[in-house]
Amino acid sequence: MKKYLFISLGAMIGALLRSSISFATVSGASPFFMGTLIVNMSGAFVAGVLLRRFHDREGHLRDFLITGLLGSFTTFSMLTYEQYLLLSYGEYFIFIIYLAVNMAGGFCLALLGWKAGGMGR
């Protein structure tokens, strides 16, 4: 039961952080949805660090940080919705660029986080 409490607390904080960043970055000046991009890229890096640090451990801190906080902080569902919006607006080139930046950028930042998480060990 404690495990679910830690996950829930992390999820609540992650969702609040995500929505705060999304609201703070709303702008018509960028062709991308900057809030989602910032959240997913920073979340990918932090996930890499944390997964490296906690890959061989169980516990409430891992549940809180990885499953709860990062699970609700990063947002694949919003990315999918934004991709749909770009297609519905006829923004095909921006759709492809935004998808590539999110997928490749997220993967690269997760790897960089994994490397950074192993430093000093």
Secondary structure, DSSP 8 states (H G I E B T S, - for coil): -HHHHHHHHHHHHHHHHHHHHHHHT--SS-SS-HHHHHHHHHHHHHHHHHHHHHTT--SHHHIIIIIIIIHHHS-HHHHHHHHHHHHHTT-HHHHHHHHHHHHHHHHHHHHHHHHHHTTT-
